[in-house]
Amino acid sequence: MRGASVDYDSMNKEQLKDEAGKRGLPVSGTVPELVERLQANDNDDLLGDVKPPAPEPAAPAAAAPAAEPPSEPTPPPTSFKAYYDCPGELSTGVHQENVRRCWDDAVAAGYSPRGGAYAAARIGFETRGGKRYAVYEIPLHKAR
């Protein structure tokens, strides 16, 4: 809609503001100010000083993911937990066997259990996937 042949007098204020916005010109002011601004821009175009059209408003950018703070090293575990199948009552013999197994499993996993082979204790029962387990825990030496 550029050019000297445009009749700005027949345009309302909203149309003038739209045209000014398309050209990257300020859209504020009175009707006479807008007409003057558009005419000055037309004259610039005729003299060869062509201004690029205003860029389209960008869609709101998605929030950039926040940079994660440097993670602190995970503290070494203070205990080792083991889960042993326990479908019924836990007899004394089975309990003692699980205590020894807990020690052996901790050592096999690369830990250094504390308190001797009988330091493991049953801390409860847990059901996972419909099966009942006796849960044993044994304390570990602090990492050096």
MDAnalysis code that builds the backbone (N, CA, C; Angstrom):
import MDAnalysis as mda
import numpy as np

u = mda.Universe.empty(432, n_residues=144, atom_resindex=np.repeat(np.arange(144), 3), trajectory=True)
u.add_TopologyAttr("name", ["N", "CA", "C"] * 144)
u.add_TopologyAttr("resid", np.arange(1, 145))
u.add_TopologyAttr("resname", ["MET", "ARG", "GLY", "ALA", "SER", "VAL", "ASP", "TYR", "ASP", "SER", "MET", "ASN", "LYS", "GLU", "GLN", "LEU", "LYS", "ASP", "GLU", "ALA", "GLY", "LYS", "ARG", "GLY", "LEU", "PRO", "VAL", "SER", "GLY", "THR", "VAL", "PRO", "GLU", "LEU", "VAL", "GLU", "ARG", "LEU", "GLN", "ALA", "ASN", "ASP", "ASN", "ASP", "ASP", "LEU", "LEU", "GLY", "ASP", "VAL", "LYS", "PRO", "PRO", "ALA", "PRO", "GLU", "PRO", "ALA", "ALA", "PRO", "ALA", "ALA", "ALA", "ALA", "PRO", "ALA", "ALA", "GLU", "PRO", "PRO", "SER", "GLU", "PRO", "THR", "PRO", "PRO", "PRO", "THR", "SER", "PHE", "LYS", "ALA", "TYR", "TYR", "ASP", "CYS", "PRO", "GLY", "GLU", "LEU", "SER", "THR", "GLY", "VAL", "HIS", "GLN", "GLU", "ASN", "VAL", "ARG", "ARG", "CYS", "TRP", "ASP", "ASP", "ALA", "VAL", "ALA", "ALA", "GLY", "TYR", "SER", "PRO", "ARG", "GLY", "GLY", "ALA", "TYR", "ALA", "ALA", "ALA", "ARG", "ILE", "GLY", "PHE", "GLU", "THR", "ARG", "GLY", "GLY", "LYS", "ARG", "TYR", "ALA", "VAL", "TYR", "GLU", "ILE", "PRO", "LEU", "HIS", "LYS", "ALA", "ARG"])
u.atoms.positions = np.array([
    [0.826, -1.182, 0.000],
    [0.000, 0.000, 0.000],
    [0.872, 1.248, 0.000],
    [2.130, 1.139, -0.374],
    [3.032, 2.282, -0.407],
    [2.881, 3.049, -1.704],
    [3.338, 4.248, -1.626],
    [3.401, 5.054, -2.846],
    [2.703, 6.377, -2.664],
    [3.036, 7.319, -3.541],
    [2.481, 8.669, -3.453],
    [1.008, 8.685, -3.818],
    [0.505, 7.660, -4.467],
    [-0.885, 7.652, -4.914],
    [-1.852, 7.197, -3.823],
    [-1.345, 6.895, -2.611],
    [-2.210, 6.432, -1.541],
    [-2.941, 7.643, -0.964],
    [-4.261, 7.482, -0.779],
    [-5.075, 8.567, -0.220],
    [-5.237, 8.322, 1.277],
    [-4.316, 8.906, 2.052],
    [-4.348, 8.703, 3.499],
    [-5.551, 9.396, 4.141],
    [-6.093, 10.441, 3.468],
    [-7.226, 11.174, 4.033],
    [-8.478, 10.312, 4.107],
    [-8.567, 9.277, 3.260],
    [-9.753, 8.428, 3.274],
    [-9.631, 7.271, 4.271],
    [-8.465, 7.173, 4.915],
    [-8.243, 6.078, 5.857],
    [-8.567, 6.521, 7.283],
    [-9.103, 5.594, 8.079],
    [-9.359, 5.922, 9.486],
    [-8.085, 5.698, 10.291],
    [-8.128, 6.052, 11.579],
    [-6.932, 5.985, 12.411],
    [-6.389, 4.555, 12.524],
    [-7.262, 3.557, 12.666],
    [-6.805, 2.162, 12.781],
    [-6.084, 1.718, 11.515],
    [-6.608, 2.097, 10.354],
    [-5.961, 1.731, 9.093],
    [-4.597, 2.402, 8.971],
    [-4.528, 3.660, 9.409],
    [-3.249, 4.379, 9.369],
    [-2.235, 3.725, 10.311],
    [-2.700, 3.344, 11.503],
    [-1.801, 2.677, 12.454],
    [-1.319, 1.338, 11.909],
    [-2.215, 0.583, 11.265],
    [-1.828, -0.700, 10.673],
    [-0.756, -0.499, 9.607],
    [-0.958, 0.500, 8.752],
    [0.001, 0.763, 7.678],
    [1.351, 1.206, 8.249],
    [1.315, 2.050, 9.272],
    [2.562, 2.494, 9.907],
    [3.278, 1.302, 10.540],
    [2.519, 0.428, 11.195],
    [3.107, -0.752, 11.813],
    [3.747, -1.671, 10.789],
    [3.105, -1.850, 9.636],
    [3.658, -2.696, 8.585],
    [4.992, -2.158, 8.083],
    [5.159, -0.852, 8.130],
    [6.387, -0.221, 7.644],
    [7.442, -0.071, 8.733],
    [7.111, -0.495, 9.940],
    [8.074, -0.374, 11.027],
    [8.132, 1.020, 11.607],
    [7.100, 1.796, 11.370],
    [7.037, 3.167, 11.886],
    [6.275, 3.175, 13.206],
    [6.483, 4.200, 14.026],
    [5.700, 4.302, 15.270],
    [4.213, 4.403, 14.943],
    [3.386, 3.769, 15.750],
    [1.945, 3.745, 15.503],
    [1.181, 4.674, 16.442],
    [1.900, 5.440, 17.229],
    [1.217, 6.356, 18.153],
    [1.035, 7.714, 17.477],
    [0.166, 8.505, 18.062],
    [-0.037, 9.870, 17.575],
    [-1.428, 10.076, 17.030],
    [-1.646, 11.320, 16.616],
    [-2.948, 11.692, 16.061],
    [-2.993, 11.296, 14.596],
    [-4.201, 11.436, 13.977],
    [-4.357, 11.095, 12.566],
    [-3.423, 11.957, 11.707],
    [-3.368, 13.281, 11.932],
    [-2.457, 14.092, 11.107],
    [-0.982, 13.672, 11.274],
    [-0.598, 13.288, 12.505],
    [0.789, 12.856, 12.715],
    [1.066, 11.561, 11.966],
    [0.111, 10.632, 12.018],
    [0.274, 9.366, 11.309],
    [0.367, 9.590, 9.801],
    [-0.502, 10.458, 9.264],
    [-0.485, 10.752, 7.826],
    [0.867, 11.356, 7.451],
    [1.340, 12.317, 8.262],
    [2.629, 12.961, 7.988],
    [3.769, 11.927, 8.003],
    [3.729, 11.029, 8.992],
    [4.761, 9.996, 9.113],
    [4.753, 9.080, 7.887],
    [3.540, 8.671, 7.446],
    [3.441, 7.782, 6.291],
    [3.876, 8.489, 5.002],
    [3.503, 9.741, 4.876],
    [3.900, 10.503, 3.677],
    [5.421, 10.694, 3.645],
    [6.023, 10.950, 4.803],
    [7.475, 11.105, 4.861],
    [8.143, 9.789, 4.465],
    [7.537, 8.701, 4.877],
    [8.083, 7.399, 4.517],
    [7.933, 7.152, 3.024],
    [6.794, 7.584, 2.457],
    [6.601, 7.462, 1.006],
    [7.677, 8.253, 0.271],
    [7.968, 9.465, 0.746],
    [8.981, 10.297, 0.110],
    [10.354, 9.647, 0.198],
    [10.649, 9.028, 1.331],
    [11.921, 8.318, 1.461],
    [12.007, 7.202, 0.439],
    [10.883, 6.488, 0.229],
    [10.858, 5.393, -0.731],
    [11.085, 5.917, -2.152],
    [10.464, 7.057, -2.462],
    [10.608, 7.620, -3.798],
    [12.033, 8.097, -4.038],
    [12.720, 8.530, -2.987],
    [14.093, 9.008, -3.113],
    [15.101, 7.858, -3.086],
    [14.632, 6.643, -2.897],
    [15.512, 5.495, -2.934],
    [15.949, 5.002, -1.574],
    [15.490, 5.639, -0.520],
    [15.861, 5.207, 0.833],
    [14.806, 4.208, 1.312],
    [14.823, 3.029, 0.744],
    [13.805, 2.039, 1.041],
    [14.106, 1.380, 2.381],
    [13.095, 1.376, 3.226],
    [13.224, 0.740, 4.532],
    [12.567, -0.635, 4.453],
    [13.169, -1.644, 5.048],
    [12.549, -2.972, 5.018],
    [11.272, -2.968, 5.847],
    [10.320, -3.795, 5.472],
    [9.091, -3.865, 6.272],
    [9.408, -4.369, 7.678],
    [8.542, -3.983, 8.587],
    [8.737, -4.397, 9.980],
    [8.659, -5.909, 10.058],
    [9.508, -6.510, 10.873],
    [9.449, -7.964, 11.017],
    [8.150, -8.387, 11.683],
    [7.703, -9.560, 11.300],
    [6.502, -10.113, 11.922],
    [6.784, -10.371, 13.395],
    [5.796, -10.118, 14.257],
    [6.036, -10.411, 15.677],
    [6.307, -11.900, 15.852],
    [7.338, -12.185, 16.587],
    [7.729, -13.579, 16.806],
    [6.770, -14.241, 17.785],
    [6.548, -15.499, 17.544],
    [5.728, -16.264, 18.484],
    [6.493, -16.369, 19.794],
    [5.773, -16.390, 20.895],
    [6.486, -16.492, 22.171],
    [7.363, -17.735, 22.189],
    [8.591, -17.527, 22.534],
    [9.545, -18.639, 22.573],
    [9.251, -19.523, 23.775],
    [9.450, -20.795, 23.565],
    [9.284, -21.723, 24.684],
    [10.379, -21.430, 25.703],
    [10.021, -21.573, 26.928],
    [10.991, -21.298, 27.984],
    [12.190, -22.218, 27.816],
    [13.355, -21.615, 27.827],
    [14.579, -22.408, 27.706],
    [14.737, -23.240, 28.966],
    [15.184, -24.462, 28.799],
    [15.356, -25.278, 30.000],
    [16.388, -24.636, 30.921],
    [16.039, -24.605, 32.171],
    [16.949, -24.004, 33.144],
    [18.193, -24.867, 33.251],
    [19.313, -24.184, 33.319],
    [20.559, -24.925, 33.475],
    [20.554, -25.593, 34.841],
    [20.880, -26.856, 34.834],
    [20.878, -27.583, 36.099],
    [22.105, -27.187, 36.902],
    [21.893, -26.951, 38.181],
    [23.062, -26.624, 39.001],
    [23.981, -27.835, 39.076],
    [25.252, -27.580, 39.270],
    [26.156, -28.734, 39.350],
    [25.697, -29.659, 40.470],
    [25.614, -30.927, 40.120],
    [25.112, -31.873, 41.114],
    [26.202, -32.202, 42.124],
    [25.764, -32.324, 43.349],
    [26.694, -32.691, 44.402],
    [26.880, -34.203, 44.352],
    [28.058, -34.658, 44.718],
    [28.261, -36.112, 44.690],
    [27.307, -36.801, 45.652],
    [26.817, -37.949, 45.244],
    [25.902, -38.702, 46.089],
    [26.681, -39.280, 47.264],
    [26.156, -39.085, 48.450],
    [26.873, -39.642, 49.603],
    [26.849, -41.168, 49.551],
    [27.878, -41.792, 50.052],
    [27.901, -43.261, 50.026],
    [26.794, -43.809, 50.925],
    [26.287, -44.988, 50.607],
    [25.218, -45.560, 51.430],
    [25.744, -45.901, 52.824],
    [24.846, -45.804, 53.794],
    [25.223, -46.139, 55.176],
    [24.760, -47.530, 55.558],
    [23.911, -48.122, 54.693],
    [23.457, -49.476, 54.976],
    [23.137, -50.187, 53.669],
    [23.058, -51.502, 53.759],
    [22.738, -52.343, 52.612],
    [21.442, -53.070, 52.926],
    [20.472, -53.032, 51.991],
    [19.198, -53.727, 52.193],
    [19.120, -54.915, 51.246],
    [18.569, -55.997, 51.756],
    [18.385, -57.209, 50.960],
    [16.951, -57.700, 51.153],
    [16.387, -58.252, 50.098],
    [15.008, -58.745, 50.112],
    [15.042, -60.243, 49.828],
    [14.460, -61.023, 50.743],
    [14.452, -62.473, 50.594],
    [13.026, -62.977, 50.606],
    [12.751, -63.902, 49.671],
    [11.427, -64.490, 49.527],
    [10.954, -65.058, 50.865],
    [9.713, -64.711, 51.243],
    [9.178, -65.177, 52.527],
    [7.681, -65.432, 52.358],
    [7.294, -66.571, 51.765],
    [5.887, -66.826, 51.509],
    [5.064, -67.083, 52.764],
    [5.680, -67.562, 53.832],
    [4.917, -67.881, 55.044],
    [5.590, -67.284, 56.261],
    [5.477, -68.019, 57.392],
    [6.125, -67.573, 58.625],
    [7.633, -67.693, 58.485],
    [8.347, -66.834, 59.184],
    [9.797, -66.822, 59.134],
    [10.326, -67.575, 60.348],
    [10.844, -68.776, 60.114],
    [11.351, -69.584, 61.229],
    [12.725, -69.067, 61.651],
    [13.153, -69.461, 62.836],
    [14.444, -69.033, 63.364],
    [15.581, -69.459, 62.455],
    [15.528, -70.670, 61.931],
    [16.588, -71.155, 61.046],
    [16.676, -70.349, 59.756],
    [15.509, -70.056, 59.180],
    [15.483, -69.272, 57.939],
    [15.965, -67.848, 58.226],
    [15.570, -67.310, 59.364],
    [16.011, -65.967, 59.743],
    [17.534, -65.908, 59.846],
    [18.141, -66.865, 60.550],
    [19.602, -66.877, 60.700],
    [20.296, -67.022, 59.336],
    [19.714, -67.834, 58.472],
    [20.274, -68.004, 57.130],
    [20.212, -66.683, 56.358],
    [19.090, -65.953, 56.483],
    [18.947, -64.665, 55.792],
    [19.928, -63.624, 56.323],
    [20.211, -63.659, 57.638],
    [21.188, -62.730, 58.222],
    [22.554, -62.969, 57.577],
    [22.957, -64.221, 57.480],
    [24.254, -64.544, 56.857],
    [24.246, -64.192, 55.363],
    [23.123, -64.463, 54.696],
    [23.012, -64.141, 53.263],
    [23.129, -62.635, 53.030],
    [22.555, -61.854, 53.946],
    [22.617, -60.396, 53.809],
    [24.073, -59.933, 53.844],
    [24.844, -60.483, 54.790],
    [26.280, -60.158, 54.877],
    [26.989, -60.531, 53.575],
    [26.767, -61.759, 53.120],
    [27.417, -62.248, 51.906],
    [27.017, -61.413, 50.681],
    [25.737, -61.051, 50.596],
    [25.267, -60.260, 49.454],
    [25.866, -58.858, 49.461],
    [26.030, -58.267, 50.653],
    [26.637, -56.939, 50.757],
    [28.094, -56.982, 50.286],
    [28.815, -57.998, 50.726],
    [30.223, -58.151, 50.314],
    [30.300, -58.390, 48.802],
    [29.412, -59.235, 48.265],
    [29.403, -59.528, 46.829],
    [29.086, -58.276, 46.012],
    [28.314, -57.352, 46.594],
    [27.966, -56.106, 45.899],
    [29.080, -55.068, 46.016],
    [30.166, -55.404, 46.727],
    [31.302, -54.489, 46.823],
    [31.304, -53.600, 48.052],
    [30.441, -53.873, 49.012],
    [30.379, -53.069, 50.233],
    [31.189, -53.722, 51.347],
    [31.465, -52.925, 52.373],
    [32.190, -53.425, 53.545],
    [31.242, -53.355, 54.744],
    [30.552, -54.454, 55.045],
    [29.598, -54.445, 56.157],
    [30.307, -54.234, 57.494],
    [29.586, -53.647, 58.409],
    [30.119, -53.335, 59.728],
    [29.426, -54.211, 60.763],
    [30.154, -54.636, 61.794],
    [29.536, -55.313, 62.923],
    [29.537, -56.823, 62.873],
    [30.223, -57.411, 61.940],
    [30.284, -58.870, 61.921],
    [29.161, -59.477, 61.104],
    [29.256, -60.785, 60.932],
    [28.318, -61.508, 60.078],
    [26.898, -61.484, 60.611],
    [26.717, -61.251, 61.907],
    [25.365, -61.272, 62.473],
    [24.825, -59.872, 62.774],
    [25.403, -58.859, 62.120],
    [24.946, -57.489, 62.359],
    [23.687, -57.144, 61.562],
    [23.348, -57.968, 60.585],
    [22.148, -57.710, 59.791],
    [20.907, -57.914, 60.658],
    [19.891, -57.148, 60.379],
    [18.640, -57.261, 61.137],
    [17.469, -57.230, 60.164],
    [16.422, -57.985, 60.511],
    [15.201, -57.921, 59.704],
    [14.484, -56.645, 60.109],
    [14.193, -55.803, 59.113],
    [13.534, -54.529, 59.423],
    [12.065, -54.533, 59.026],
    [11.613, -55.629, 58.450],
    [10.195, -55.697, 58.112],
    [9.929, -56.635, 56.961],
    [8.684, -56.549, 56.474],
    [8.253, -57.348, 55.339],
    [7.708, -56.399, 54.285],
    [7.828, -56.808, 53.040],
    [7.351, -55.974, 51.949],
    [6.753, -56.872, 50.880],
    [5.674, -56.409, 50.255],
    [5.057, -57.154, 49.169],
    [5.355, -56.429, 47.863],
    [5.917, -57.180, 46.926],
    [6.238, -56.633, 45.604],
    [5.742, -57.612, 44.561],
    [4.953, -57.104, 43.642],
    [4.447, -57.956, 42.573],
    [3.675, -59.161, 43.077],
    [2.989, -59.011, 44.203],
    [2.198, -60.091, 44.755],
    [2.997, -61.103, 45.574],
    [4.312, -60.899, 45.710],
    [5.136, -61.808, 46.508],
    [5.563, -61.094, 47.783],
    [5.660, -61.867, 48.858],
    [6.052, -61.326, 50.162],
    [7.548, -61.555, 50.372],
    [8.237, -60.494, 50.840],
    [9.671, -60.567, 51.083],
    [9.988, -60.122, 52.505],
    [10.985, -60.771, 53.098],
    [11.542, -60.304, 54.370],
    [12.667, -59.338, 54.002],
    [12.682, -58.176, 54.649],
    [13.671, -57.142, 54.335],
    [14.710, -57.111, 55.444],
    [15.983, -57.251, 55.053],
    [17.103, -57.224, 55.995],
    [17.991, -56.038, 55.665],
    [18.614, -55.503, 56.713],
    [19.508, -54.360, 56.541],
    [20.754, -54.583, 57.381],
    [21.919, -54.195, 56.808],
    [23.173, -54.319, 57.539],
    [23.920, -52.993, 57.394],
    [24.500, -52.463, 58.487],
    [25.235, -51.199, 58.402],
    [26.555, -51.378, 57.641],
    [27.000, -50.311, 57.003],
    [28.231, -50.353, 56.236],
    [29.283, -49.431, 56.844],
    [30.551, -49.752, 56.621],
    [31.638, -48.866, 57.040],
    [31.576, -47.593, 56.232],
    [32.019, -46.487, 56.811],
    [32.075, -45.225, 56.091],
    [33.139, -45.311, 55.005],
    [32.859, -44.670, 53.856],
    [33.844, -44.675, 52.768],
    [35.044, -43.838, 53.172],
    [36.200, -44.247, 52.745],
    [37.425, -43.512, 53.086],
    [37.868, -42.642, 51.961],
])
